[in-house]
Amino acid sequence: MRLWPPSRHGMLRAAPRQRAGVPWIAREKRAESRRNGLLPRLALAALLTLTLDAVATGAERSGTHATRTAVPVASAPADLRSVSSWVTYKQAAHLPSLPTEARLFYRRGLMAKQAGQEDQALLNVRGAAELDPAFVAPHLTLASWMLVRDPSQALQEYGTALADMRQDFGLQLSLAANFFILLFQALFAGLTLTALFVVWTRRNELLHPVREALGRFGSPAGARWWSLALLVLPFCVGFGLTLPAIGLLGLLWPVARVRERALFVTLTVFALTTPLALGLLERLALPMYEQAGPYYGVPTLENAGWSPQRQARLVQISEQNPDNALVQFGLAWVARRGGDLTVAEQAYRRTLQLWPDDSRTLNNLGNVLAMQGRAAEALAAYEKSVASDPTNAAALFNASQIHTQRFEYAQASDALNRANALNFELVKRYQSQATSDGLLPLADVWLAPSLFWKALKEAPTPRDLHGSLPTGLRDRHEASGWPFSVAALLLACAGVWTGLTQARRLPLRACSNCGTVVCRRCAERRREHALCPACARVEAEAETHEFSRVLLLRQRNQLLRRERLARTALAALLPGYGIVSHRHVFRPVLLIAVTYVLVRCAFGYVMPFSLEPRLMLPGQEVPVAAVIGGLLFVYASSLLGYLHLHSREEARQAALNSGLRGRITQSTRRSTANAA
């Protein structure tokens, strides 16, 4: 339950009665306790004492209820140099929060952290958390700073942030939207980069037919360089990375293994469903628009201050949308904070017509009625609120004040006891805000997050939400919608058809000695074996068959050693590349996706979705230790996986060499199923 302390107008003045009656009340309570044989609870007695002191203090002042009550307010500090002075001012003025000042001091704390001023940074960030309890960023930043040196304090800060998140729709929406878009980008990066790794490891199968075609019009060296340029060209002319990767994977369909074909299908399907993911992002961005229904900016009103312009805008929107309960509740909330109790009561009653028996609306309506001096109606509203939701501690706390005002101390004690059992922190916080003139705060309750999620689910996505995507995605081809999906489908089909046609015209296979890709035009026949031109020249240099076997084995080992060195170097630099070189593709997708997320966090990733104004200086919400530990784990997993597969290949190669008996044996490198 998200609770928000009222403004200074949300004070309930206690009824005038004798101060001298307080000892008599205490004696009656002690006598009643002795007659019932019960010992009063120490915490409850202390809370009742605070309430009765407020009642006795209020006896010296006028007891009439006014719509707007003048309350002495402490003067605000003259500058923003000391966060402690602002915290003291907030407590003395009984203000629920100071959102603007909290964000300013939070920014100062981040700047002090970057400047190396650790103590000042902690002071400002902690002060920001005190100034605005609903501001979750300071808690996450403090937890990231203390994760290594004070883990218990870090866990406490994470617990506070989690407790706020459970009752804050804005935090839930930001978390869901940012998690979805980060997951979407990470999977896209993992699939695309893995596809590029497959294309690079299979480049000989892609380039050999092109080299054969270009070799008819030029030298073999020129054909080799021109074929490589044609392979890189699609990535340099503005098509991005995904579309060329899909087309090239389609060309590899005849020679690809099952895992590589599955990667091709997965990437193509992911590209086809991209518009659906973008539509979901637009729906998640709907609550951020103040001029679009059904929210009209209501989720941002919980921590917003009152202004006549804001209330006038909500009045106009509520008249245009009389059946929108969110707008009616938002108008009542703003009017209540501005002291316009008549408008607040009318809006709360219209909300109840749309949401009958809503516990939070009934509680807030009771507060408005109590501030108008209609105690009986307020008490009835509190009772309905508790009947609708027995866990509503705010309604019980407010009802205890009405009972205390009417000198119904048994009912007040019972209501306060139940509220204390449900939410002790709420009772303690509000009782500590009792002023010296008998003004008691009334606990208002904000809307439940489930109501906002229900409205988001039922609301149609408007068609005019241009620019709802993050700025990092707007200019990318992958975010263009259905044109990108259609282009991906056409390239996939064209690539598969071209690859199958090319395989029928010019089948490829591997050299029987070194594994180099050959075709029937360039292969040298040796009985049932086919050798590449380099191996054929090596064999021609030998005078005997045994000596040719030795030369071919040396040629094979040299090529394999050079290839393994290059592959190991790339595997050490690029997570997942070594595993892809052994024809395993889905584990590298996961490793690359995790690496993408960690790298974004390491370089100050700014969450694109936020319901509140963004600070230009991002906070360190992800601990550095977690980022470094995650990167080390990813690299260790990648290298260990590569070394395991490499050892298996070495074992097969050793078995092959030991079984060699004066004949040319097929290389262990993967070959196609088509014979030359």
C-alpha positions in Angstrom: 0.0 0.0 0.0 1.6 3.3 -1.1 1.0 5.9 1.5 1.6 9.6 1.1 1.6 12.1 4.0 -0.7 15.1 3.4 0.3 18.6 2.9 0.0 21.1 5.7 -3.7 21.5 4.8 -4.2 17.8 5.6 -4.3 18.3 9.4 -7.2 17.3 11.5 -7.8 19.7 14.4 -8.7 18.0 17.6 -12.0 18.9 19.3 -11.8 21.4 22.2 -12.0 19.7 25.6 -10.5 20.1 29.0 -6.8 19.6 29.4 -7.4 18.6 33.0 -9.3 15.6 31.7 -6.2 13.8 30.6 -5.3 12.4 34.1 -8.8 11.3 34.6 -8.7 9.4 31.3 -5.5 7.8 32.3 -7.0 6.7 35.6 -10.1 5.3 33.9 -7.9 3.3 31.5 -5.8 1.9 34.3 -8.9 0.9 36.2 -10.4 -0.7 33.1 -7.2 -2.6 32.5 -7.2 -3.9 36.1 -10.8 -4.9 35.8 -10.2 -6.8 32.6 -6.9 -8.3 33.9 -5.0 -7.0 30.8 -1.7 -5.2 30.8 -1.6 -2.3 28.2 0.9 -2.6 25.5 3.8 -0.3 25.9 3.9 0.8 22.3 0.1 1.4 22.1 0.2 3.4 25.3 2.9 5.6 23.9 1.0 6.2 20.7 -2.2 7.0 22.6 -0.3 9.4 24.9 0.9 11.3 21.8 -2.7 11.5 20.5 -4.1 12.6 23.9 -1.4 15.3 24.2 -2.4 16.6 20.8 -6.0 16.7 22.0 -5.2 18.5 25.2 -3.0 21.0 23.4 -5.8 21.6 20.9 -8.2 22.5 23.8 -6.5 25.8 24.1 -7.3 26.8 20.6 -10.5 27.2 18.6 -12.1 24.0 17.6 -13.9 25.0 14.4 -13.0 23.1 11.2 -12.0 25.2 8.2 -11.5 24.1 4.6 -8.1 25.7 4.6 -6.3 25.9 7.9 -3.5 28.3 8.5 -0.5 26.4 9.9 2.7 28.0 11.0 5.4 26.8 8.6 9.1 26.9 9.3 11.1 29.1 6.9 13.0 27.4 4.2 16.8 27.6 4.0 18.1 30.4 1.9 20.3 28.3 -0.2 21.1 24.7 -1.3 24.5 24.3 0.3 23.5 22.1 3.3 21.3 19.1 2.8 20.9 18.7 6.6 19.3 22.1 6.9 16.7 21.1 4.3 16.0 17.8 6.1 15.5 19.8 9.3 13.2 22.2 7.5 11.2 19.3 6.0 10.7 17.8 9.5 9.8 21.1 11.2 7.3 22.1 8.5 5.8 18.6 8.4 6.2 18.4 4.7 5.7 15.0 3.1 8.6 15.4 0.6 10.7 17.9 -1.2 11.1 16.2 -4.6 12.9 19.0 -6.4 15.5 19.6 -3.7 16.0 15.8 -3.3 17.0 15.5 -7.0 19.3 18.5 -6.8 21.1 17.1 -3.8 21.2 13.7 -5.5 22.9 15.2 -8.5 25.4 17.0 -6.2 26.1 13.7 -4.6 26.9 12.1 -7.9 29.2 15.0 -8.8 31.0 14.7 -5.5 31.5 11.0 -6.1 33.1 11.7 -9.4 35.3 14.3 -7.8 36.5 11.8 -5.2 34.7 13.4 -2.3 33.3 10.2 -0.7 31.9 11.7 2.5 30.1 14.6 0.8 28.7 12.2 -1.8 27.3 9.9 0.9 25.8 12.9 2.8 24.1 14.4 -0.2 22.7 11.1 -1.5 21.4 10.0 1.9 19.9 13.5 2.4 18.1 13.1 -1.0 16.6 9.8 0.2 15.4 11.6 3.3 13.9 14.6 1.4 11.9 12.4 -0.9 11.1 8.9 0.4 9.5 7.9 -3.0 12.8 8.7 -4.8 14.3 5.2 -5.4 17.5 6.2 -7.2 19.4 7.3 -4.1 18.7 3.9 -2.5 20.1 2.0 -5.5 23.1 4.3 -5.7 23.9 3.8 -2.0 23.5 0.1 -2.3 25.9 0.0 -5.2 28.5 2.0 -3.3 28.2 -0.1 -0.1 28.0 -3.5 -1.7 31.6 -4.4 -1.0 32.4 -2.4 2.1 29.1 -2.7 3.9 27.0 -5.6 2.5 24.3 -5.4 5.3 23.7 -1.7 4.6 23.5 -2.4 0.8 20.9 -5.2 1.4 18.9 -2.8 3.5 18.9 -0.2 0.8 17.9 -2.8 -1.8 15.1 -3.9 0.5 13.9 -0.3 0.8 13.9 0.1 -3.0 12.1 -3.2 -3.4 9.4 -2.2 -0.9 8.9 1.1 -2.8 8.7 -0.8 -6.1 6.0 -3.1 -4.9 3.6 -0.1 -4.4 4.8 2.3 -7.1 3.4 2.0 -10.6 6.0 4.3 -12.0 8.9 2.2 -10.8 7.2 -1.0 -11.9 6.6 0.5 -15.4 10.1 1.8 -15.7 11.5 -1.6 -14.6 9.3 -3.6 -17.0 9.9 -1.3 -20.0 13.6 -0.9 -19.5 14.0 -4.7 -18.8 12.1 -5.5 -22.0 14.0 -3.1 -24.2 17.4 -4.2 -22.8 16.5 -7.9 -23.2 15.3 -7.2 -26.8 18.5 -5.4 -27.7 20.7 -8.0 -26.0 19.0 -10.9 -27.8 19.2 -9.0 -31.1 22.9 -8.3 -30.5 23.5 -12.0 -29.5 21.8 -13.4 -32.6 23.3 -10.9 -35.0 26.9 -11.2 -33.8 26.7 -15.0 -33.6 25.4 -15.0 -37.2 28.4 -12.8 -38.2 30.8 -15.2 -36.4 29.2 -18.1 -38.4 29.6 -16.1 -41.6 33.2 -15.4 -40.8 34.1 -19.0 -40.0 32.2 -20.2 -43.1 33.7 -17.5 -45.3 35.5 -20.0 -47.5 32.2 -21.7 -48.5 30.8 -18.3 -49.3 33.8 -16.9 -51.2 34.9 -20.0 -53.2 32.1 -19.8 -55.9 32.7 -16.1 -56.2 36.4 -16.6 -56.6 35.8 -19.2 -59.3 33.6 -16.9 -61.2 35.9 -13.9 -60.9 39.0 -16.1 -61.7 37.8 -16.4 -65.3 38.3 -12.7 -65.9 41.4 -12.0 -63.8 44.2 -13.5 -61.7 43.6 -15.8 -58.7 45.0 -13.2 -56.3 42.7 -10.4 -57.7 39.8 -12.8 -57.5 40.6 -13.5 -53.8 40.6 -9.8 -52.9 37.6 -8.9 -54.9 35.5 -11.7 -53.4 36.4 -10.5 -49.9 35.4 -7.0 -50.8 32.1 -8.3 -52.1 31.5 -10.1 -48.8 32.1 -6.9 -46.7 30.3 -4.6 -49.1 26.7 -5.2 -47.8 27.8 -4.1 -44.3 29.3 -0.9 -45.6 26.5 0.5 -47.8 24.0 1.3 -45.0 22.0 -1.9 -44.7 23.1 -2.4 -41.1 24.2 -5.8 -39.7 21.1 -7.9 -39.4 19.9 -7.9 -43.0 23.2 -8.8 -44.6 23.7 -11.5 -41.9 20.3 -13.0 -42.8 21.1 -13.0 -46.5 24.6 -14.6 -46.0 23.3 -17.3 -43.6 20.7 -18.1 -46.3 23.5 -18.6 -48.8 25.1 -21.1 -46.4 22.0 -23.2 -46.1 23.2 -26.1 -48.3 26.5 -26.5 -46.4 25.4 -25.4 -42.9 24.9 -27.8 -40.0 21.6 -28.2 -38.1 22.6 -25.8 -35.4 23.6 -23.1 -37.9 20.3 -23.6 -39.8 18.4 -23.2 -36.5 20.3 -20.0 -35.8 19.3 -18.7 -39.3 15.6 -19.5 -38.7 15.7 -18.0 -35.2 17.2 -14.7 -36.4 14.7 -14.5 -39.3 11.8 -15.1 -37.0 13.1 -12.5 -34.5 13.4 -10.0 -37.4 9.8 -10.7 -38.5 8.4 -10.2 -35.0 10.3 -6.9 -34.4 7.2 -4.7 -35.2 5.3 -6.6 -32.5 8.0 -5.8 -30.0 8.0 -2.2 -31.0 4.3 -2.0 -30.6 4.6 -3.3 -27.0 7.2 -0.6 -26.3 4.8 2.0 -27.6 2.1 0.7 -25.3 4.5 0.8 -22.3 5.2 4.4 -23.2 1.5 5.3 -23.1 1.5 6.4 -19.4 4.2 9.0 -20.1 2.0 11.1 -22.3 -0.1 13.8 -20.6 -2.3 14.4 -23.6 -3.1 10.7 -24.4 -5.8 8.6 -22.7 -6.5 6.8 -20.5 -3.8 8.2 -18.2 -3.5 11.9 -19.1 -0.4 12.1 -16.9 -2.1 10.8 -13.8 0.7 8.4 -12.8 3.0 11.4 -12.4 0.7 13.3 -10.0 1.6 11.3 -6.8 4.8 13.3 -6.1 3.8 16.4 -8.0 3.2 19.7 -6.2 0.0 21.6 -6.5 -0.5 24.4 -9.1 -3.6 26.2 -10.4 -2.6 25.3 -13.9 -2.4 21.6 -13.2 -5.7 21.6 -11.4 -7.4 23.6 -14.2 -6.1 21.1 -16.8 -7.4 18.2 -14.8 -10.8 19.8 -14.4 -11.0 20.2 -18.2 -9.9 16.7 -18.9 -12.3 15.3 -16.3 -15.2 17.1 -17.9 -14.2 15.7 -21.3 -13.8 12.2 -19.8 -16.4 11.7 -17.1 -16.1 7.9 -17.2 -12.4 7.9 -16.7 -11.9 7.0 -13.0 -8.1 7.6 -13.2 -8.6 11.2 -14.2 -11.3 11.7 -11.5 -9.0 10.4 -8.8 -6.1 12.5 -10.1 -8.2 15.6 -10.0 -9.3 14.8 -6.4 -5.7 14.2 -5.4 -4.5 17.5 -6.8 -7.4 19.5 -5.4 -6.9 17.9 -2.0 -3.2 18.9 -2.0 -4.2 22.4 -3.0 -6.8 22.7 -0.2 -9.8 22.8 -2.5 -11.8 20.3 -0.5 -15.1 20.9 -2.4 -13.6 19.9 -5.8 -11.8 17.0 -4.1 -15.0 15.6 -2.5 -16.9 15.8 -5.8 -14.1 14.1 -7.7 -13.7 11.3 -5.1 -17.5 10.7 -5.2 -17.4 10.5 -9.1 -14.5 8.0 -8.7 -16.6 5.9 -6.4 -19.4 5.8 -8.9 -17.0 4.2 -11.4 -15.1 2.1 -8.8 -17.6 1.2 -6.1 -16.2 0.2 -2.8 -12.6 1.1 -3.7 -10.8 1.1 -0.3 -8.3 3.8 -1.1 -10.8 6.2 -2.6 -13.0 5.8 0.4 -10.1 6.5 2.7 -9.2 9.7 0.9 -12.8 10.8 0.8 -13.0 10.3 4.5 -10.0 12.6 5.0 -11.7 15.3 2.9 -14.9 15.0 4.9 -12.9 15.1 8.2 -11.1 18.2 7.2 -14.6 19.8 6.5 -15.7 19.0 10.0 -18.1 16.2 9.0 -16.7 13.6 11.4 -19.7 11.2 11.2 -19.5 10.9 7.4 -15.8 10.6 7.5 -16.0 7.8 10.1 -18.6 6.0 7.9 -16.2 6.3 4.9 -13.3 4.8 6.9 -15.5 1.9 8.0 -16.5 1.2 4.4 -12.8 1.4 3.4 -11.8 -1.1 6.1 -14.7 -3.4 5.2 -13.6 -3.3 1.5 -9.9 -3.9 2.4 -9.2 -5.1 6.0 -5.4 -4.5 5.4 -5.9 -0.8 4.9 -3.9 0.5 7.9 -4.3 4.2 6.8 -8.1 4.0 7.2 -7.8 2.5 10.6 -5.3 5.1 11.7 -7.6 7.9 10.4 -10.6 6.3 12.1 -8.8 6.3 15.4 -8.3 10.0 15.2 -12.1 10.5 14.6 -12.8 8.3 17.6 -10.3 10.2 19.7 -11.9 13.5 18.7 -15.3 12.2 19.8 -13.8 10.8 23.0 -14.5 7.2 22.1 -11.3 6.0 23.5 -12.1 2.3 23.4 -12.8 2.4 19.7 -9.8 4.6 19.1 -7.6 2.2 21.0 -8.9 -0.8 19.0 -8.5 1.0 15.6 -5.0 2.2 16.5 -4.0 -1.3 17.7 -5.1 -2.8 14.4 -3.4 -0.1 12.4 -0.2 -0.6 14.4 -0.3 -4.4 13.8 -0.8 -3.9 10.1 1.8 -1.1 9.5 3.7 0.0 12.6 6.0 2.3 10.6 3.0 4.2 9.2 1.5 4.8 12.7 4.9 5.8 14.1 5.6 8.2 11.3 2.3 10.0 11.4 2.1 10.2 15.2 5.5 11.8 15.2 4.2 14.6 13.0 1.7 15.8 15.5 2.2 19.6 15.9 2.1 21.7 19.1 -1.2 23.2 18.2 -3.1 19.9 18.0 -3.0 19.4 14.2 -2.8 15.8 13.3 -1.9 14.5 9.8 -4.4 12.4 7.9 -2.9 9.5 5.8 -3.9 9.7 2.1 -3.4 6.6 0.0 -2.4 6.6 -3.7 -3.9 4.3 -6.3 -2.9 0.7 -6.4 -0.5 -0.3 -9.2 -2.9 -3.0 -10.4 -5.4 -0.4 -11.4 -2.8 1.3 -13.7 -1.8 -2.1 -15.2 -5.4 -2.9 -15.8 -5.9 0.4 -17.6 -2.8 -0.2 -19.7 -4.0 -3.7 -20.7 -7.4 -2.4 -21.8 -6.3 0.8 -23.5 -6.0 0.8 -27.3 -2.6 1.9 -28.5 -2.9 5.3 -30.2 -1.5 5.7 -33.6 0.0 9.1 -33.1 2.7 8.3 -30.5 5.6 9.3 -32.7 8.9 9.3 -31.0 7.9 6.9 -28.2 10.9 4.7 -29.0 14.3 5.5 -27.3 16.5 7.8 -29.3 19.1 5.0 -29.7 16.6 2.9 -31.7 14.8 5.5 -33.8 17.5 5.8 -36.6 18.2 2.0 -36.9 16.9 -0.1 -39.7 15.7 -2.7 -37.2 13.2 -0.2 -35.7 11.6 0.8 -39.0 8.8 -1.7 -38.5 7.2 -3.8 -41.1 9.5 -2.7 -44.0 12.4 -4.2 -42.1 10.5 -7.4 -41.5 9.5 -7.7 -45.2 13.1 -7.0 -46.3 14.4 -9.7 -43.9 11.9 -12.3 -45.2 12.8 -11.5 -48.8 16.5 -11.7 -48.1 16.1 -15.0 -46.3 14.2 -16.6 -49.1 16.5 -15.2 -51.8 19.6 -16.4 -49.9 18.3 -19.9 -49.4 17.2 -20.2 -53.1 20.5 -18.8 -54.3 22.5 -21.1 -52.1 20.6 -24.2 -53.2 21.0 -23.2 -56.9 24.7 -22.6 -56.5 25.2 -25.9 -54.6 23.6 -27.8 -57.5 25.7 -26.1 -60.1 29.0 -26.2 -58.3 29.1 -28.6 -55.3 31.7 -27.9 -52.6 33.7 -30.3 -50.5 36.8 -30.2 -48.3 40.3 -31.1 -49.3 41.1 -34.6 -48.1 44.3 -33.5 -46.5 44.0 -30.0 -45.1 40.2 -29.3 -45.2 40.4 -26.3 -47.6 37.2 -25.8 -49.6 37.4 -27.1 -53.1 35.1 -27.7 -56.0 35.3 -30.0 -59.1 37.0 -27.3 -61.1 40.0 -26.7 -58.8 40.2 -30.1 -57.0 43.1 -32.5 -57.9 42.0 -36.1 -58.1 44.1 -38.8 -56.3 42.1 -41.9 -56.7 39.0 -41.6 -54.5 40.4 -38.4 -52.8 40.3 -34.8 -53.8 43.2 -32.4 -53.0 43.4 -28.7 -53.1 46.0 -27.1 -55.4 48.4 -26.4 -52.6 48.3 -30.0 -51.3 48.6 -31.3 -54.9 51.8 -29.3 -55.4 53.2 -30.7 -52.2 52.4 -34.2 -53.2 53.9 -33.7 -56.6 57.3 -32.7 -55.0 57.6 -36.2 -53.4 59.4 -39.0 -55.3 57.8 -41.8 -53.3 54.4 -42.5 -51.9 55.7 -42.7 -48.3 57.5 -39.4 -48.7 54.3 -37.7 -50.1 52.5 -38.9 -47.0 55.0 -37.2 -44.8 54.9 -34.0 -46.8 51.1 -33.9 -46.8 51.0 -34.5 -43.0 53.4 -31.6 -42.5 51.3 -29.4 -44.7 48.2 -30.3 -42.8 49.8 -29.6 -39.4 51.2 -26.2 -40.5 47.8 -25.1 -41.8 46.0 -26.3 -38.7 48.5 -24.8 -36.3 48.2 -21.4 -38.0 44.4 -21.6 -38.0 44.3 -22.6 -34.4 46.5 -19.8 -33.3 44.3 -17.3 -35.0 41.1 -18.9 -33.7 42.5 -19.0 -30.1 43.4 -15.3 -30.3 40.0 -14.3 -31.5 38.4 -16.6 -28.9 40.3 -14.8 -26.2 39.1 -11.4 -27.4 35.6 -12.1 -28.5 33.2 -14.0 -26.1 31.6 -16.9 -27.9 33.8 -16.9 -31.0 35.8 -20.0 -30.1 32.6 -21.9 -29.4 31.1 -20.8 -32.8 34.3 -22.0 -34.6 33.4 -25.5 -33.4 29.8 -25.2 -34.8 28.0 -24.5 -31.5 25.9 -21.4 -31.8 23.2 -21.0 -29.1 25.6 -20.9 -26.1 27.5 -18.0 -27.8 24.1 -16.2 -28.3 23.6 -16.2 -24.5 27.2 -15.2 -23.8 27.1 -12.3 -26.2 23.7 -11.1 -24.9 25.1 -11.1 -21.3 28.2 -9.3 -22.5 26.1 -6.6 -24.2 24.1 -5.9 -21.0 27.2 -5.7 -18.9 29.1 -3.5 -21.3 26.1 -1.1 -21.4 26.0 -1.0 -17.6 29.7 -0.4 -17.4 29.6 2.6 -19.6 26.8 4.3 -17.8 23.7 2.9 -19.4 20.8 5.4 -19.0 17.4 3.8 -18.7 15.3 5.1 -21.7 11.9 4.9 -19.9 11.3 7.0 -16.9 8.2 8.8 -15.5 10.1 11.6 -13.9 12.6 14.1 -15.3 15.9 12.6 -16.0 19.2 13.8 -14.5 21.8 14.4 -17.2 24.4 12.8 -14.9 23.6 9.1 -14.5 23.9 7.4 -11.2 25.8 4.3 -10.5 22.8 2.0 -9.9 24.7 -1.2 -10.9 27.7 -2.0 -8.7 31.1 -2.0 -10.4 31.9 -5.2 -8.7 28.9 -6.9 -10.2 29.8 -5.7 -13.7 33.4 -6.8 -13.4 32.4 -10.1 -11.9 29.9 -10.7 -14.7 32.4 -9.9 -17.4 35.0 -12.3 -15.9 32.4 -15.0 -15.6 31.4 -14.6 -19.3 35.0 -14.6 -20.5 35.8 -17.6 -18.3 32.8 -19.5 -19.6 33.7 -18.7 -23.2 37.3 -19.7 -22.9 36.6 -22.9 -20.9 34.0 -23.9 -23.4 36.4 -23.3 -26.3 39.2 -25.2 -24.6 36.9 -28.1 -23.9 35.8 -28.3 -27.6 39.4 -27.8 -28.7 40.7 -30.7 -26.6 38.1 -32.9 -28.1 39.2 -31.9 -31.6 42.8 -32.5 -30.6 41.9 -36.0 -29.4 40.2 -36.8 -32.7 43.2 -35.4 -34.6 45.6 -37.5 -32.6 43.6 -40.6 -33.2 43.5 -39.8 -36.9 47.3 -39.3 -37.1 48.0 -42.5 -35.2 45.8 -44.5 -37.5 47.5 -43.2 -40.6 49.0 -46.1 -42.6 50.4 -44.9 -45.9 47.3 -43.3 -47.2 45.6 -40.0 -47.5 42.9 -39.7 -44.9 40.0 -37.3 -44.9 40.6 -34.2 -42.7 38.7 -33.8 -39.5 37.6 -30.3 -40.6 33.9 -30.2 -41.4 33.0 -30.9 -45.0 29.8 -30.8 -47.0 27.7 -33.8 -47.8 28.1 -33.2 -51.5 30.9 -34.9 -53.3 32.9 -33.1 -55.9 
